[in-house]
Amino acid sequence: MITTATETLKHLAASIPATAPGVERQMLIGDLAGKLSPAERSALRKLMDNFLLRMQKSNASDIDLGGFGTRGYVWYRVYGDKKPDSELPQFTVDESSLLIQSILVERQRLFLYENRNLDFSYTIVHDNAMFRFRADAYFDLDQLGLNMRAINATVRPYKNLELHPNVTKALSLAHSTQGLTLVTGITGSGKSATLDSIIDANNHSVDAHVIVISSPVEYVHKPDRCIIRHREVGRDVLSFKEGAVQALRQDPDIIVIGEMRDPDTILTALEITDSGHKVFSTLHTASAVETIDRVIGEVPPIEQERVRLRLADTLSCVLSQKLVPAIDGKLVLAKEVMLMIPSVRAAIKNNNTGEIYQMMAESSDIGMVTLEQDLKRLYLQKRISLEAAMVNANNKRRLQQILNSNVMGD
C-alpha cells in the first residue's frame, strides 16, 4: 500500500513545473490535489493514515513531515525525543506538499495560502476505533510542513493530577460558580489534557452547560450530567473572542477558551468572568507568577492598571505544568499551583508579584505548591532523576536549596 501511494506521489509531483516559485507553486500543487481521482485521493489518504496509525503503535505524541528541515523523512516524537523514522520512505518537498494538501478541502487550502498557516483537526477510523489529531500546516522556505499531535482517546483521570482538595474545590462548579482558572505551560506540556480532565470531572459531578471554544477542537466530550458544546474557531465561530461573547447569550455555566492568545481575548475572558461565570483557559507561560505578569503585559499600557485590578478580583487558580522525563522512560506531570488567597490578591493589586512565589512555597497546607517543591516530591518518590528535576526547574538554585534542606533534615 505504501509503495503504491509513494509511486502515485512521485508521478503527480513530476508534473509540477520546476520554475513555479513560492506560494504560486503551492497553489499549483493545490490545484493538482483538487483534481485527484477518487482512487488517487484514497491512496494518499491511506498513506497518511498509515503514518498516523504507526504513531499509535510506537506511543508517539507527534508526527512531522514536509519542508526542508525534515530531510524528506517522517519524524515522530516518542516520550519527548523527536527522531526520523528510517524504516519509512523519504519524500521530496513537492511530494510532501502534495500529500499534505491532499487531506485538505479547498476552503482550507485557500486559508493556508493567504495566512501561511492552518490549524485543523483530522480523524481516522480503524478497526472500529476513532483516532483524532490536532494538526498545523505551515510554510517552511516556500514549502509546506506539517505537525500532527495525537489527541488522547480517553481523558486522563482527574485523580491522576494529584491536586489538593482545596484546588479541586476551586476547579469544581459545585463549590464555586465563578472565577478564572488558567492552565499554563510551554508547548507540549499537556495543558489541553489537564483542561479536559477538569471538564470531565465537572461533567460527571454537576448539572450544567459547558461551552468549549477551541482551535481546533481536540477531545470531544460525551455529555453526561452536562450539556457540552464544542465550537471550533474557523469552523463554528470566527475567533476566540467572538465565541466567548456569543457564549454569554447561550446560558452557560462554564466557558472554556482554548487559549488566551491576544489582548482582545484576554480582556474578553476577564469581562465574562466578571459577569459571574466560571471560565477556564490556557496560556503559554512557565510559572504562576509569570502568568500574572504576562496577562497584564499583553494589554496596552493604558489598560494595564485596570486589568491588574480586574485580574486580582476574578482570578481563582493558576496551574502551571511541565511533562518531565520519568525514570521508567515515560513522562510524568510536574506542576505549580497558585490559589487566590487574600495575600496573593493584594500582591497582584499592589504590583508586588515578586512576593507571590514565597507565599506559594509557604502554603502547601492549603494546596499551593511551587514547581521546585513538586519536582522535589517526584525526585524523592524516585519517579524522576535528579538531573531531570534540575533541568526542568524554573529556579535551579531554589530547587538545590530545598533538596539540601531535606538532606540536612534527615
DRENROZA-304567 format. One record per residue (C-alpha): residue in three letters; x, y, z. Coordinates in Angstrom, 1 decimal, decimal comma, always signed. Example, Ala and Ser with C-alpha at 12.3 -4.5 7.8 and 13.67 -1.06 7.14 Angstrom:
# DRENROZA-304567
<resn = ala; east = +12,3; north = -4,5; up = +7,8>;
<resn = ser; east = +13,7; north = -1,1; up = +7,1>;
# end
This chain:
# DRENROZA-304567
<resn = met; east = +0,0; north = +0,0; up = +0,0>;
<resn = ile; east = +2,8; north = +2,4; up = +0,9>;
<resn = thr; east = +4,7; north = +1,6; up = -2,4>;
<resn = thr; east = +1,6; north = +2,3; up = -4,5>;
<resn = ala; east = +0,9; north = +5,6; up = -2,8>;
<resn = thr; east = +4,5; north = +6,8; up = -3,0>;
<resn = glu; east = +4,6; north = +5,9; up = -6,7>;
<resn = thr; east = +1,4; north = +8,0; up = -7,1>;
<resn = leu; east = +3,0; north = +10,9; up = -5,3>;
<resn = lys; east = +6,2; north = +10,7; up = -7,5>;
<resn = his; east = +4,1; north = +10,6; up = -10,7>;
<resn = leu; east = +2,0; north = +13,5; up = -9,7>;
<resn = ala; east = +4,8; north = +15,7; up = -8,3>;
<resn = ala; east = +6,8; north = +15,2; up = -11,6>;
<resn = ser; east = +4,1; north = +17,2; up = -13,4>;
<resn = ile; east = +4,7; north = +20,3; up = -11,3>;
<resn = pro; east = +6,7; north = +22,9; up = -13,3>;
<resn = ala; east = +10,2; north = +23,4; up = -11,9>;
<resn = thr; east = +10,0; north = +27,2; up = -12,5>;
<resn = ala; east = +6,9; north = +27,9; up = -10,3>;
<resn = pro; east = +8,0; north = +29,9; up = -7,2>;
<resn = gly; east = +6,8; north = +30,2; up = -3,6>;
<resn = val; east = +3,1; north = +30,4; up = -2,9>;
<resn = glu; east = +2,3; north = +30,1; up = -6,6>;
<resn = arg; east = +4,0; north = +26,7; up = -6,5>;
<resn = gln; east = +1,8; north = +25,6; up = -3,6>;
<resn = met; east = -1,3; north = +26,9; up = -5,4>;
<resn = leu; east = -0,3; north = +24,7; up = -8,4>;
<resn = ile; east = +0,1; north = +21,8; up = -6,1>;
<resn = gly; east = -3,3; north = +22,6; up = -4,5>;
<resn = asp; east = -4,9; north = +22,6; up = -8,0>;
<resn = leu; east = -3,4; north = +19,2; up = -8,6>;
<resn = ala; east = -4,7; north = +18,0; up = -5,2>;
<resn = gly; east = -8,1; north = +19,3; up = -6,1>;
<resn = lys; east = -8,2; north = +17,3; up = -9,3>;
<resn = leu; east = -7,1; north = +14,0; up = -7,8>;
<resn = ser; east = -9,2; north = +11,0; up = -8,9>;
<resn = pro; east = -11,1; north = +9,1; up = -6,2>;
<resn = ala; east = -8,5; north = +6,3; up = -6,4>;
<resn = glu; east = -5,5; north = +8,7; up = -6,1>;
<resn = arg; east = -7,1; north = +10,6; up = -3,2>;
<resn = ser; east = -7,9; north = +7,3; up = -1,4>;
<resn = ala; east = -4,3; north = +6,1; up = -1,9>;
<resn = leu; east = -2,8; north = +9,3; up = -0,5>;
<resn = arg; east = -5,2; north = +9,4; up = +2,4>;
<resn = lys; east = -4,4; north = +5,8; up = +3,3>;
<resn = leu; east = -0,7; north = +6,7; up = +3,2>;
<resn = met; east = -1,2; north = +9,5; up = +5,7>;
<resn = asp; east = -3,4; north = +7,3; up = +7,8>;
<resn = asn; east = -0,7; north = +4,6; up = +7,8>;
<resn = phe; east = +1,8; north = +7,1; up = +9,2>;
<resn = leu; east = -0,7; north = +8,1; up = +11,9>;
<resn = leu; east = -1,5; north = +4,6; up = +12,9>;
<resn = arg; east = +2,2; north = +4,0; up = +13,2>;
<resn = met; east = +2,2; north = +6,7; up = +15,9>;
<resn = gln; east = -0,3; north = +4,8; up = +18,0>;
<resn = lys; east = +1,9; north = +1,6; up = +17,9>;
<resn = ser; east = +5,0; north = +3,5; up = +19,0>;
<resn = asn; east = +3,3; north = +5,7; up = +21,6>;
<resn = ala; east = +4,4; north = +8,8; up = +19,7>;
<resn = ser; east = +2,8; north = +12,1; up = +20,6>;
<resn = asp; east = +3,6; north = +14,0; up = +17,4>;
<resn = ile; east = +4,4; north = +13,4; up = +13,8>;
<resn = asp; east = +6,3; north = +15,9; up = +11,5>;
<resn = leu; east = +6,8; north = +15,8; up = +7,7>;
<resn = gly; east = +7,4; north = +18,1; up = +4,8>;
<resn = gly; east = +9,6; north = +21,1; up = +4,3>;
<resn = phe; east = +13,3; north = +21,4; up = +4,0>;
<resn = gly; east = +14,0; north = +20,8; up = +7,7>;
<resn = thr; east = +12,9; north = +17,1; up = +7,7>;
<resn = arg; east = +15,4; north = +16,0; up = +5,0>;
<resn = gly; east = +12,4; north = +14,1; up = +3,5>;
<resn = tyr; east = +11,9; north = +11,9; up = +6,5>;
<resn = val; east = +8,8; north = +11,3; up = +8,6>;
<resn = trp; east = +9,6; north = +12,2; up = +12,2>;
<resn = tyr; east = +8,0; north = +11,0; up = +15,4>;
<resn = arg; east = +8,2; north = +12,3; up = +19,0>;
<resn = val; east = +8,3; north = +9,4; up = +21,4>;
<resn = tyr; east = +8,4; north = +10,2; up = +25,2>;
<resn = gly; east = +9,9; north = +13,6; up = +24,5>;
<resn = asp; east = +12,5; north = +12,7; up = +21,8>;
<resn = lys; east = +11,9; north = +13,6; up = +18,2>;
<resn = lys; east = +13,6; north = +11,4; up = +15,6>;
<resn = pro; east = +13,2; north = +10,4; up = +11,9>;
<resn = asp; east = +11,8; north = +7,0; up = +11,1>;
<resn = ser; east = +14,4; north = +5,3; up = +8,8>;
<resn = glu; east = +12,0; north = +2,5; up = +8,0>;
<resn = leu; east = +9,7; north = +4,8; up = +6,1>;
<resn = pro; east = +10,4; north = +6,2; up = +2,6>;
<resn = gln; east = +11,9; north = +9,7; up = +2,0>;
<resn = phe; east = +9,9; north = +12,3; up = +0,1>;
<resn = thr; east = +10,8; north = +15,3; up = -1,9>;
<resn = val; east = +9,4; north = +18,7; up = -0,7>;
<resn = asp; east = +6,9; north = +18,7; up = -3,6>;
<resn = glu; east = +5,7; north = +15,1; up = -2,7>;
<resn = ser; east = +5,3; north = +16,1; up = +0,9>;
<resn = ser; east = +3,4; north = +19,3; up = +0,0>;
<resn = leu; east = +1,1; north = +17,3; up = -2,3>;
<resn = leu; east = +0,5; north = +14,7; up = +0,4>;
<resn = ile; east = -0,3; north = +17,5; up = +2,9>;
<resn = gln; east = -2,7; north = +19,3; up = +0,6>;
<resn = ser; east = -4,4; north = +16,1; up = -0,4>;
<resn = ile; east = -6,0; north = +15,8; up = +3,0>;
<resn = leu; east = -7,3; north = +19,4; up = +2,9>;
<resn = val; east = -10,5; north = +20,7; up = +1,4>;
<resn = glu; east = -10,5; north = +23,7; up = -1,0>;
<resn = arg; east = -11,5; north = +26,2; up = +1,7>;
<resn = gln; east = -8,7; north = +25,1; up = +4,0>;
<resn = arg; east = -6,1; north = +25,3; up = +1,1>;
<resn = leu; east = -7,2; north = +28,9; up = +0,3>;
<resn = phe; east = -6,8; north = +29,8; up = +4,0>;
<resn = leu; east = -3,4; north = +28,3; up = +4,1>;
<resn = tyr; east = -2,2; north = +30,2; up = +1,1>;
<resn = glu; east = -3,4; north = +33,5; up = +2,5>;
<resn = asn; east = -2,3; north = +33,1; up = +6,1>;
<resn = arg; east = +0,7; north = +30,8; up = +5,6>;
<resn = asn; east = -0,6; north = +28,6; up = +8,4>;
<resn = leu; east = -3,6; north = +26,4; up = +9,0>;
<resn = asp; east = -4,8; north = +24,8; up = +12,3>;
<resn = phe; east = -7,2; north = +21,9; up = +11,7>;
<resn = ser; east = -8,3; north = +18,6; up = +13,1>;
<resn = tyr; east = -8,0; north = +15,2; up = +11,4>;
<resn = thr; east = -9,8; north = +12,0; up = +12,2>;
<resn = ile; east = -9,3; north = +8,4; up = +11,1>;
<resn = val; east = -11,3; north = +5,3; up = +11,9>;
<resn = his; east = -9,5; north = +1,9; up = +12,1>;
<resn = asp; east = -10,8; north = -1,4; up = +13,4>;
<resn = asn; east = -13,9; north = +0,3; up = +14,8>;
<resn = ala; east = -11,8; north = +2,8; up = +16,8>;
<resn = met; east = -11,6; north = +6,5; up = +16,2>;
<resn = phe; east = -8,3; north = +8,4; up = +16,4>;
<resn = arg; east = -8,2; north = +12,2; up = +16,3>;
<resn = phe; east = -5,3; north = +14,5; up = +15,7>;
<resn = arg; east = -4,6; north = +18,3; up = +16,1>;
<resn = ala; east = -2,8; north = +19,4; up = +13,0>;
<resn = asp; east = -0,9; north = +22,5; up = +12,0>;
<resn = ala; east = +0,2; north = +23,1; up = +8,3>;
<resn = tyr; east = +2,6; north = +25,9; up = +7,7>;
<resn = phe; east = +5,1; north = +27,3; up = +5,2>;
<resn = asp; east = +8,8; north = +26,4; up = +5,5>;
<resn = leu; east = +11,1; north = +28,1; up = +2,9>;
<resn = asp; east = +8,2; north = +28,2; up = +0,5>;
<resn = gln; east = +7,4; north = +24,5; up = +1,1>;
<resn = leu; east = +4,8; north = +23,0; up = +3,4>;
<resn = gly; east = +5,5; north = +21,5; up = +6,7>;
<resn = leu; east = +3,0; north = +19,6; up = +8,9>;
<resn = asn; east = +2,8; north = +18,7; up = +12,5>;
<resn = met; east = +0,1; north = +16,5; up = +13,9>;
<resn = arg; east = -0,4; north = +15,8; up = +17,6>;
<resn = ala; east = -2,3; north = +12,7; up = +18,8>;
<resn = ile; east = -5,4; north = +13,6; up = +20,8>;
<resn = asn; east = -6,0; north = +11,1; up = +23,7>;
<resn = ala; east = -8,9; north = +8,8; up = +23,0>;
<resn = thr; east = -9,7; north = +8,9; up = +26,7>;
<resn = val; east = -9,4; north = +11,6; up = +29,3>;
<resn = arg; east = -6,7; north = +11,4; up = +31,9>;
<resn = pro; east = -8,5; north = +10,6; up = +35,2>;
<resn = tyr; east = -8,8; north = +13,7; up = +37,3>;
<resn = lys; east = -7,3; north = +12,0; up = +40,4>;
<resn = asn; east = -4,1; north = +11,5; up = +38,4>;
<resn = leu; east = -3,5; north = +15,2; up = +38,6>;
<resn = glu; east = -2,8; north = +14,7; up = +42,3>;
<resn = leu; east = -4,3; north = +18,0; up = +43,4>;
<resn = his; east = -5,1; north = +19,2; up = +46,9>;
<resn = pro; east = -8,8; north = +19,2; up = +47,9>;
<resn = asn; east = -8,8; north = +23,0; up = +48,1>;
<resn = val; east = -7,7; north = +23,1; up = +44,4>;
<resn = thr; east = -10,4; north = +20,7; up = +43,5>;
<resn = lys; east = -13,0; north = +22,9; up = +45,1>;
<resn = ala; east = -11,6; north = +25,9; up = +43,1>;
<resn = leu; east = -12,0; north = +23,9; up = +39,9>;
<resn = ser; east = -15,4; north = +22,5; up = +40,6>;
<resn = leu; east = -18,6; north = +24,3; up = +39,7>;
<resn = ala; east = -20,3; north = +22,5; up = +42,6>;
<resn = his; east = -18,1; north = +24,6; up = +45,0>;
<resn = ser; east = -17,5; north = +27,8; up = +43,1>;
<resn = thr; east = -19,7; north = +29,1; up = +40,3>;
<resn = gln; east = -17,4; north = +31,8; up = +39,1>;
<resn = gly; east = -13,7; north = +32,7; up = +38,7>;
<resn = leu; east = -11,0; north = +32,4; up = +36,1>;
<resn = thr; east = -8,7; north = +29,4; up = +36,1>;
<resn = leu; east = -5,6; north = +29,4; up = +33,9>;
<resn = val; east = -3,7; north = +26,2; up = +32,9>;
<resn = thr; east = -0,3; north = +27,2; up = +31,7>;
<resn = gly; east = +2,9; north = +25,7; up = +30,4>;
<resn = ile; east = +5,2; north = +25,6; up = +27,4>;
<resn = thr; east = +4,1; north = +23,9; up = +24,1>;
<resn = gly; east = +3,7; north = +20,2; up = +24,6>;
<resn = ser; east = +3,3; north = +20,4; up = +28,4>;
<resn = gly; east = -0,1; north = +18,7; up = +28,4>;
<resn = lys; east = -2,3; north = +21,8; up = +29,1>;
<resn = ser; east = -5,1; north = +20,6; up = +26,9>;
<resn = ala; east = -5,1; north = +17,1; up = +28,6>;
<resn = thr; east = -5,3; north = +18,8; up = +32,0>;
<resn = leu; east = -8,1; north = +21,1; up = +30,9>;
<resn = asp; east = -10,0; north = +18,0; up = +29,6>;
<resn = ser; east = -9,6; north = +16,3; up = +32,9>;
<resn = ile; east = -11,1; north = +19,3; up = +34,7>;
<resn = ile; east = -14,0; north = +19,5; up = +32,3>;
<resn = asp; east = -14,6; north = +15,7; up = +32,5>;
<resn = ala; east = -14,7; north = +15,9; up = +36,4>;
<resn = asn; east = -17,3; north = +18,7; up = +36,2>;
<resn = asn; east = -19,3; north = +16,8; up = +33,5>;
<resn = his; east = -19,7; north = +13,8; up = +35,9>;
<resn = ser; east = -20,4; north = +15,8; up = +39,0>;
<resn = val; east = -22,7; north = +18,8; up = +38,3>;
<resn = asp; east = -25,8; north = +19,6; up = +36,2>;
<resn = ala; east = -24,7; north = +22,4; up = +33,9>;
<resn = his; east = -24,0; north = +23,8; up = +30,5>;
<resn = val; east = -20,3; north = +23,8; up = +29,3>;
<resn = ile; east = -19,2; north = +25,7; up = +26,1>;
<resn = val; east = -15,7; north = +24,8; up = +24,8>;
<resn = ile; east = -14,2; north = +27,2; up = +22,2>;
<resn = ser; east = -11,1; north = +25,6; up = +20,7>;
<resn = ser; east = -8,7; north = +25,9; up = +17,7>;
<resn = pro; east = -9,1; north = +23,2; up = +16,7>;
<resn = val; east = -11,4; north = +21,1; up = +18,8>;
<resn = glu; east = -9,4; north = +18,2; up = +20,2>;
<resn = tyr; east = -11,0; north = +15,8; up = +22,6>;
<resn = val; east = -14,8; north = +15,6; up = +22,2>;
<resn = his; east = -16,5; north = +15,2; up = +25,5>;
<resn = lys; east = -19,5; north = +12,9; up = +25,7>;
<resn = pro; east = -22,2; north = +14,7; up = +27,6>;
<resn = asp; east = -23,1; north = +13,1; up = +31,0>;
<resn = arg; east = -24,6; north = +15,5; up = +33,6>;
<resn = cys; east = -23,6; north = +18,5; up = +31,4>;
<resn = ile; east = -24,6; north = +19,7; up = +28,0>;
<resn = ile; east = -21,2; north = +20,2; up = +26,3>;
<resn = arg; east = -21,0; north = +22,4; up = +23,2>;
<resn = his; east = -17,8; north = +22,2; up = +21,1>;
<resn = arg; east = -17,2; north = +25,3; up = +18,9>;
<resn = glu; east = -14,1; north = +25,2; up = +16,6>;
<resn = val; east = -12,6; north = +28,5; up = +15,7>;
<resn = gly; east = -12,7; north = +28,9; up = +11,9>;
<resn = arg; east = -15,5; north = +26,4; up = +11,5>;
<resn = asp; east = -18,2; north = +27,1; up = +14,1>;
<resn = val; east = -17,1; north = +30,5; up = +15,2>;
<resn = leu; east = -14,7; north = +33,2; up = +13,7>;
<resn = ser; east = -12,5; north = +33,8; up = +16,7>;
<resn = phe; east = -12,0; north = +33,0; up = +20,4>;
<resn = lys; east = -13,2; north = +36,5; up = +21,3>;
<resn = glu; east = -16,4; north = +36,2; up = +19,3>;
<resn = gly; east = -17,0; north = +32,7; up = +20,7>;
<resn = ala; east = -16,7; north = +33,9; up = +24,2>;
<resn = val; east = -19,0; north = +36,9; up = +23,6>;
<resn = gln; east = -21,6; north = +34,7; up = +21,9>;
<resn = ala; east = -21,4; north = +32,2; up = +24,7>;
<resn = leu; east = -22,9; north = +34,7; up = +27,1>;
<resn = arg; east = -26,1; north = +34,5; up = +25,1>;
<resn = gln; east = -26,2; north = +30,7; up = +25,3>;
<resn = asp; east = -26,9; north = +30,3; up = +29,0>;
<resn = pro; east = -23,5; north = +28,8; up = +30,0>;
<resn = asp; east = -22,3; north = +27,8; up = +33,4>;
<resn = ile; east = -18,7; north = +27,1; up = +32,3>;
<resn = ile; east = -16,9; north = +28,7; up = +29,4>;
<resn = val; east = -13,6; north = +27,2; up = +28,2>;
<resn = ile; east = -11,5; north = +29,4; up = +26,0>;
<resn = gly; east = -8,9; north = +27,2; up = +24,4>;
<resn = glu; east = -6,1; north = +29,8; up = +24,5>;
<resn = met; east = -5,8; north = +33,4; up = +25,5>;
<resn = arg; east = -3,5; north = +34,3; up = +22,6>;
<resn = asp; east = -4,1; north = +38,1; up = +22,1>;
<resn = pro; east = -5,2; north = +41,2; up = +24,1>;
<resn = asp; east = -8,8; north = +41,1; up = +22,9>;
<resn = thr; east = -9,3; north = +37,5; up = +24,1>;
<resn = ile; east = -7,6; north = +38,3; up = +27,4>;
<resn = leu; east = -9,9; north = +41,3; up = +28,0>;
<resn = thr; east = -12,9; north = +39,3; up = +26,9>;
<resn = ala; east = -12,1; north = +36,5; up = +29,3>;
<resn = leu; east = -11,8; north = +38,9; up = +32,2>;
<resn = glu; east = -15,1; north = +40,5; up = +31,3>;
<resn = ile; east = -17,1; north = +37,3; up = +31,0>;
<resn = thr; east = -15,6; north = +36,1; up = +34,3>;
<resn = asp; east = -16,5; north = +39,4; up = +35,9>;
<resn = ser; east = -20,1; north = +38,8; up = +34,7>;
<resn = gly; east = -20,4; north = +35,8; up = +37,1>;
<resn = his; east = -19,3; north = +32,8; up = +35,0>;
<resn = lys; east = -16,7; north = +30,1; up = +35,6>;
<resn = val; east = -14,0; north = +30,4; up = +32,9>;
<resn = phe; east = -11,1; north = +28,2; up = +32,0>;
<resn = ser; east = -8,3; north = +29,0; up = +29,6>;
<resn = thr; east = -4,7; north = +28,3; up = +28,8>;
<resn = leu; east = -1,6; north = +30,4; up = +28,4>;
<resn = his; east = +2,0; north = +29,8; up = +27,2>;
<resn = thr; east = +3,9; north = +30,6; up = +30,4>;
<resn = ala; east = +6,2; north = +28,6; up = +32,6>;
<resn = ser; east = +5,1; north = +29,7; up = +36,1>;
<resn = ala; east = +2,2; north = +31,1; up = +38,0>;
<resn = val; east = +3,9; north = +34,5; up = +38,7>;
<resn = glu; east = +5,0; north = +34,8; up = +35,0>;
<resn = thr; east = +1,3; north = +34,1; up = +34,1>;
<resn = ile; east = +0,1; north = +37,1; up = +36,0>;
<resn = asp; east = +2,8; north = +39,4; up = +34,6>;
<resn = arg; east = +2,1; north = +38,1; up = +31,1>;
<resn = val; east = -1,6; north = +38,7; up = +31,2>;
<resn = ile; east = -1,1; north = +42,3; up = +32,4>;
<resn = gly; east = +1,8; north = +42,9; up = +30,0>;
<resn = glu; east = -0,2; north = +41,7; up = +27,0>;
<resn = val; east = -2,6; north = +44,6; up = +27,1>;
<resn = pro; east = -1,8; north = +48,2; up = +26,1>;
<resn = pro; east = -0,2; north = +50,3; up = +28,9>;
<resn = ile; east = -3,3; north = +52,5; up = +29,3>;
<resn = glu; east = -5,3; north = +49,3; up = +30,2>;
<resn = gln; east = -2,8; north = +47,6; up = +32,5>;
<resn = glu; east = -3,8; north = +49,1; up = +35,8>;
<resn = arg; east = -7,5; north = +48,3; up = +35,1>;
<resn = val; east = -6,5; north = +44,7; up = +34,0>;
<resn = arg; east = -4,4; north = +44,3; up = +37,1>;
<resn = leu; east = -7,3; north = +45,1; up = +39,4>;
<resn = arg; east = -9,8; north = +43,0; up = +37,4>;
<resn = leu; east = -7,4; north = +40,0; up = +37,3>;
<resn = ala; east = -6,9; north = +40,2; up = +41,1>;
<resn = asp; east = -10,7; north = +40,2; up = +41,6>;
<resn = thr; east = -11,5; north = +37,4; up = +39,0>;
<resn = leu; east = -8,6; north = +35,0; up = +39,1>;
<resn = ser; east = -9,3; north = +31,8; up = +41,0>;
<resn = cys; east = -6,4; north = +29,5; up = +40,3>;
<resn = val; east = -3,3; north = +29,1; up = +38,2>;
<resn = leu; east = -2,0; north = +25,7; up = +37,4>;
<resn = ser; east = +1,4; north = +25,7; up = +35,6>;
<resn = gln; east = +2,8; north = +22,4; up = +34,5>;
<resn = lys; east = +5,6; north = +20,5; up = +32,7>;
<resn = leu; east = +5,9; north = +17,0; up = +31,5>;
<resn = val; east = +9,2; north = +15,6; up = +32,9>;
<resn = pro; east = +11,0; north = +12,5; up = +31,6>;
<resn = ala; east = +10,4; north = +9,8; up = +34,2>;
<resn = ile; east = +12,8; north = +7,0; up = +35,3>;
<resn = asp; east = +10,6; north = +4,4; up = +33,6>;
<resn = gly; east = +11,2; north = +6,2; up = +30,2>;
<resn = lys; east = +7,7; north = +7,8; up = +30,1>;
<resn = leu; east = +6,6; north = +11,3; up = +31,1>;
<resn = val; east = +5,3; north = +12,5; up = +34,5>;
<resn = leu; east = +3,4; north = +15,7; up = +35,3>;
<resn = ala; east = +5,1; north = +18,3; up = +37,5>;
<resn = lys; east = +3,0; north = +21,2; up = +38,5>;
<resn = glu; east = +2,9; north = +24,6; up = +40,2>;
<resn = val; east = -0,4; north = +25,7; up = +41,8>;
<resn = met; east = -1,4; north = +29,2; up = +42,9>;
<resn = leu; east = -4,7; north = +29,8; up = +44,7>;
<resn = met; east = -6,2; north = +33,3; up = +45,2>;
<resn = ile; east = -5,8; north = +33,7; up = +48,9>;
<resn = pro; east = -6,1; north = +37,3; up = +50,2>;
<resn = ser; east = -2,3; north = +37,9; up = +50,4>;
<resn = val; east = -1,9; north = +36,8; up = +46,7>;
<resn = arg; east = -4,8; north = +39,0; up = +45,7>;
<resn = ala; east = -3,2; north = +42,0; up = +47,5>;
<resn = ala; east = +0,2; north = +41,3; up = +45,9>;
<resn = ile; east = -1,3; north = +41,5; up = +42,4>;
<resn = lys; east = -3,3; north = +44,7; up = +43,2>;
<resn = asn; east = -0,2; north = +46,3; up = +44,6>;
<resn = asn; east = +2,1; north = +45,2; up = +41,8>;
<resn = asn; east = +4,2; north = +43,1; up = +44,1>;
<resn = thr; east = +4,0; north = +39,8; up = +42,2>;
<resn = gly; east = +7,6; north = +39,0; up = +43,1>;
<resn = glu; east = +6,4; north = +38,2; up = +46,6>;
<resn = ile; east = +3,9; north = +35,5; up = +45,4>;
<resn = tyr; east = +6,5; north = +32,7; up = +44,9>;
<resn = gln; east = +7,3; north = +32,7; up = +48,6>;
<resn = met; east = +3,6; north = +32,8; up = +49,5>;
<resn = met; east = +3,1; north = +29,7; up = +47,5>;
<resn = ala; east = +6,2; north = +27,9; up = +48,9>;
<resn = glu; east = +4,8; north = +28,5; up = +52,5>;
<resn = ser; east = +1,2; north = +27,5; up = +51,8>;
<resn = ser; east = +1,4; north = +23,8; up = +50,9>;
<resn = asp; east = -1,0; north = +23,0; up = +53,7>;
<resn = ile; east = -3,8; north = +24,8; up = +51,8>;
<resn = gly; east = -2,9; north = +23,4; up = +48,4>;
<resn = met; east = -0,4; north = +25,7; up = +46,8>;
<resn = val; east = +2,9; north = +24,4; up = +45,6>;
<resn = thr; east = +5,9; north = +25,7; up = +43,6>;
<resn = leu; east = +7,3; north = +23,8; up = +40,7>;
<resn = glu; east = +10,5; north = +23,2; up = +42,6>;
<resn = gln; east = +8,6; north = +21,7; up = +45,5>;
<resn = asp; east = +6,8; north = +19,4; up = +43,2>;
<resn = leu; east = +10,0; north = +18,3; up = +41,4>;
<resn = lys; east = +11,5; north = +17,6; up = +44,8>;
<resn = arg; east = +8,4; north = +15,4; up = +45,6>;
<resn = leu; east = +8,8; north = +13,5; up = +42,4>;
<resn = tyr; east = +12,5; north = +13,0; up = +42,9>;
<resn = leu; east = +12,1; north = +11,7; up = +46,5>;
<resn = gln; east = +9,4; north = +9,4; up = +45,2>;
<resn = lys; east = +12,0; north = +8,0; up = +42,8>;
<resn = arg; east = +9,8; north = +8,9; up = +39,8>;
<resn = ile; east = +12,3; north = +11,2; up = +38,2>;
<resn = ser; east = +16,1; north = +11,6; up = +38,3>;
<resn = leu; east = +17,9; north = +14,4; up = +40,0>;
<resn = glu; east = +19,1; north = +15,5; up = +36,6>;
<resn = ala; east = +15,6; north = +15,7; up = +35,2>;
<resn = ala; east = +14,5; north = +17,7; up = +38,3>;
<resn = met; east = +17,3; north = +20,2; up = +37,8>;
<resn = val; east = +16,8; north = +20,6; up = +34,1>;
<resn = asn; east = +13,0; north = +21,3; up = +34,5>;
<resn = ala; east = +13,2; north = +23,6; up = +37,5>;
<resn = asn; east = +12,4; north = +27,3; up = +36,8>;
<resn = asn; east = +14,6; north = +28,2; up = +39,8>;
<resn = lys; east = +17,5; north = +25,8; up = +39,9>;
<resn = arg; east = +19,1; north = +27,5; up = +42,9>;
<resn = arg; east = +15,9; north = +27,2; up = +44,9>;
<resn = leu; east = +15,5; north = +23,5; up = +44,0>;
<resn = gln; east = +19,0; north = +22,9; up = +45,2>;
<resn = gln; east = +18,3; north = +24,7; up = +48,4>;
<resn = ile; east = +15,2; north = +22,7; up = +49,3>;
<resn = leu; east = +16,9; north = +19,4; up = +48,3>;
<resn = asn; east = +19,8; north = +20,3; up = +50,6>;
<resn = ser; east = +17,4; north = +21,2; up = +53,4>;
<resn = asn; east = +15,8; north = +17,8; up = +53,1>;
<resn = val; east = +19,2; north = +16,1; up = +53,4>;
<resn = met; east = +20,1; north = +18,2; up = +56,4>;
<resn = gly; east = +16,7; north = +17,3; up = +58,0>;
<resn = asp; east = +17,4; north = +13,7; up = +57,6>;
# end
